[in-house]
Amino acid sequence: MKSLALFSGGLDSMLAVKLITEQGIDVTALHIDIGFGSSRDRFELLQKRAEMVGADFNVINTREQFVKEILFNPKYGYGKNFNPCIDCHGNMFRIALGLLEKYGASFIITGEVVGQRPMSQRSDALKKVSALADSQERNLILRPLSAKVLEPTTPEIEGWVDRERLLGIQGRSREVQLRLAKEYGFEDYESPGGGCLLTDASMAMKIRDIQEHGEFVVEDIELLKYGRHFRLPGGAKLVIGRNREDNEYLKEINHSGYVRIKSDGLPCGVTYLSKDASEADRELAGRLFLTYTKAQRGKKSRIFIGDEELEAVPFDDKKEASKYFVVK
């Protein structure tokens, strides 16, 4: 017998997998990558956590599908900030159910706990999630942490899993989970709800800004995670790295809608400007770019915007730059 698990790397998903692997069932932990995880470097960490609970691990990249079908048109609206919680969960289950045959699995498990989250884990919300996933008829979604306070699922009815060895947790208390984590020796796990950037207010502002000035594309996701974001008067977008970590990530981004701005010998943050920026926006972008370097105030410095060479003068005070911030 084999199962697929929706795996976030949080304690609840780790415990859900552990309860099933303890029953001798093979589990493949699937991390559905919508692009808005908290870190680009987390997949190796998630694999280690999956291995801790006895599961194989795979990442399923659904970024394009999520942006096109879910992010901007959720049937059940948004939870905190820009997070379409219910629709996102339903979409993940639908994807996982469609992969059962490929992995030779019979059912899906998840670490959801009834009543733990006000938007997506109420009893009625869990029913909406199942309906979105088109799973009600087969009833193949098992929630091991809350199974005993829910109607029996097909895996329980058919005897694929022993319902008596599952749990009946409900509500927002974490007491049971923390006790089990100690018993199992789990020390490394993500806090509940801590991994989705769509719940972050600044990310929501940056997404809305793109909506207001054009079409959001998958390439935008990584660019939104790093740097200072400016919107210029002519509509162009400017992104300037804030620190070494930002710069390390930004220099790896290859966004077809942007060009790099570079200096002539000055230390500077990795910087991107909309490729179609007007002449006025390009001149302003050059000034803003130099303002965040050690360029001498009041004097021209040579810069390069893509293949174009030009001179610009930095602002005397960064307060002048702040008026163009997308996020204050």
N, C-alpha and C positions, 0 to 999 in steps of 0.2 A: 504494500500500500504506500502511496506517495501523495504528498500535499504540497501546494504552493502557498507561501506566506507573503503577504504584503509587509515589507520590512523597512522600518524607518531608522532602526538602530537605537530607538528609545527603549527604556526599561520594559514597557508594556509589550512591545513587539518581541523583545528577547524572551520574556517569560512565556508568551503565547507559544512561541516555537519550542521552548524547553518542555512545556507540558505535553506537546505532541510527540517530540522525538523520544521522550521518556516512555511513550507507549509503543516504541519500536517502529514508528512511521517515519519514512524518509521525507525530509523537507528541503525544498529549494526556496531560499529566501530571495524574493524579487524586490529590488529597489526601483520603483517607478520614478524615473528622472524627469521632472517637469521643468527643471532648470533653475528653480528658485530655492534650492537647498542653501544652507548657510555657508558652505565652503566648497571650493572646487576640489579640495584635497581629501574629501571625506570618504570616497569609495573604498580606499584601502582599509580605513578604519572600520567601515561597515562590514567589510568582508571578515575582519578579525572578530567582530562581535557575533556575526552569524556562525563562524566556526566555533566560538565559545559555547553556543547552544546546540551544536551538532548539526548545522545545516550547511548545504551548499549555498553559493551566492551568485546572483547575476544582476546586472543593471539593465533596465529596459528604458531606452531613450525615447520619450514621447513628447519632447519639447514642441515640435512643430504642430503636432495634433492638438496639444493642450492650448497653445496660443490661438490656433484657428477655430477650435470648436468649443472651448470651455472658458477661457480667461475673461473674455469680454461679453459673454452672453450666457451666464449661468441661470438655469431654470429656477433655482432656489435662492438666488441673490448671493450677497457677500456676508461673511462673518466679520472679523476684525480687519479693518482697512480694505485691502484689495483681495482678500482670500475667499474664493468661492468654495467654502468647505464641503458642503454636501455634494455639489456637482463634481468636485475634484475626487472625493472618495468614491462616488459612484463610477466615475470614469476609470479609476484605478482598478476597481473590481471587474468592470467590464473587460478591460485589457487582460487581467489575470485569468478570467474565465475563458477567454479566447485562446489562452496559452496552455490550458490543461492537456489537450491532446498532444501538443508538441513535447511537453515534459513528461508525458505518461502519468500525469497526476489525476486524482479523483475529486479533490475538493480544495477550497481556499480557506486559509486561516488569517486572522488579523488580531492585533493587540487592543482593539477598541474595548472600552469599558463603559457600560451603560451609565449615563448621567455624569461622566467625568468632564466633558466639555459641553458648554451650553449651546453651541451651534450645531455641532456635527455628531454628538453622541447621546442625544436624547433618544428615547425609545421610538418616537415618531420619526426622528431624523434617520435612525438606522433602517427603518422601513423604506424611507424615501431613497436611501442609498441603494438598497437591494432592488428597488423598482428601477432606478436608473441603470443598474448593472444588468437588468433583465434576468435576475436569478431567482425570482420568487417561486417559479414553477419547480425548479430543480432543488432549491433550498440548499445550495452547496457552500454557503458562506458560514463558517464556524468561528465564533468568538470565544476562545477557551477561557478567558478570564471572567466572562460574565455568562457562560453557557447555562448555568443553573437558574438564572433569573430570566431566561429567554425560552421561547418555544424550541423543542428539540429539532435539530437540523437533520438532513439526510445522513451525514456521516455518523450521527449518534443513533438514529433510528435503525440504520442498517448494521450497526455494530462495528463499523470501521474504527471508531474510537469509543473508549469507555467513558460515558458521561459522568460516572461517579468520581472519576479522577480529574474532572475539570472543576472550575471554580464558579462562584456566584457573586463576584465583586460588583458593587454598584455605588455610584456617588463619587464625590471629589476627593475623598480621603485616600492617601497613598500608603496607609499603614500596612496593609497586606502585602502590597508590592515591595515595599522597602524591607519587610521582614523576609520575604522570599529571596530578594536580592542578596541579603546577608547570608541566608542559608546556602544559596548556590555559589556564593563567593564572587558575585558580580560587583565590580567597583567602577567600571568604565561604561557609562551609558549616558545618552543625551537626555536632557530634561524634557518633560512633556510639552509638546507644542513649540519647542525651542528651535526647530530646524527650518521653518518656513519663512522666507523673507517677505512673502505676500502679506504677512501680519504686521509688517513694519511700516510705520507711518511715512517715513522718508522714501521708502521704496514705492509706496502708493502714490506719493506726489510726483515722483519721477516717471512712473508709468502714465499717469494722467497727463503730464506735460507732453509726452510723446503722442498720446492720443489727440491732443489739441493741435498738434503741428504736423500731423501726417499719420502714416500707417505704422503700427508696431510690428516688427519682424523678429524672428527668432534670434538673429544676431544681436539684437538690442539687449538681451537678457544679461549676458556677461558684462557688457559695457556699463549697465546700470549698477553693478555691484561695487564699483571702485571709482575713486576720484571725486573731485569737485565738479558739479554739473552746472553749466551756465546756459541760459537761453538768451540769444542776442536779439536786438531790435528787429532785424530783418528776418528772423525765424530760424537762423542757424543754431546748431547745438555745439557746445564746446565742453570738452572734458579734460581736466588737468589732474594728474596724479598728485596725491597729497604726501606720500611717504614712500619708503623703499618697498614695502609690501604691495601697495597700490601699483607702483611702477613695474614690479616683477610680473604681476598679472596682466596689466594693461599692455605691456609690450608684446604679449603673446596673442593679443586679439587682432583679428583680421576682419574688420567690418567693411563691407563693400560700399557703404554709404559715407565713409569718413576718410580723411587724409591726415597724416601726421604733421604736426608742427615741431620743428627742431630749431635749436639755436646754433649760432656759430661759435662754439667753444664754451658756452656757459653751462654749468650744471643746471639741469632742469627736470621737471616732472614729465613723464610720458604724456603727450597731449594729442587729442584728436579733435578735428573740426569737420562739420558737415561738408561733404564734397561739393555740394551745390551752393555754398555760402556766397552771398552777394559781395561785391567789392568792399562795401562799407562794413559788413560783418567780418570780412577777412582782416581789414585794418584794425577793427576793434579787438578781434581775437588775438592778433599779434601783440597789442598793448596788454591785454589781460595775461597772456602767456608770459610776457617779460616781467609783469608785476610780481609773479611768483618765482622769479629767479633773483639773482644778485646783480642784475643789470643796473648800471648806474642811472639813477633817477635824473630826468631832464635831458638825457642824451640818447641819441639813436643807437640801436643795436641791430645787427643783421640777423634775420631769421629766414627759415624756409618753410613754406606751407605747401606740402607736396613737392612738386618740382619748381614752384615759383619762389624766387628770391625777392625779399623786400626788407625795408627798414622800418622799425617801429620804436616808439618811446613808451616806456612803462609808466603806469600811473604812479603818482607820488605816494599815494596812500591806498592800502588794500580795501579801505571802506568804499572807494570808488568802484571796485570790482564787485563788492557784495550785492549791489543793486541788481545784478544780473543772475544771481543764484536761483536755481530751481528750488532748492531746499535751503531755507534760511538757517 
